[in-house]
Amino acid sequence: MPHIQVTLVKGRSTEQKRRTAQRLTEVLSEEAQVEPKYISVAFVEVEADGFAEAGELVLDRRRREGKG
């Protein structure tokens, strides 16, 4: 029973998460030859100050780039 966990900064819509779960399930089902009914997907949403990329908080990068 494969499980996919996606950690991302808050802000995606329900529809975006729905489509993402569908696509991830399709790909894993095809590549791992697992029936979709056995695949689960969890979205873990974090605040922008709780996630860093390349050693920089997303919050700080967004501020530096003028994106919030």
Buried (B, 14 or more C-beta within 10 A) or exposed (E): EEEBEBEBBEEBEEEEBEEBBEEBBEEBBEEEEBEEEEBEBEBEBEEBEEBEEEEEBBBEBEEEEEEE
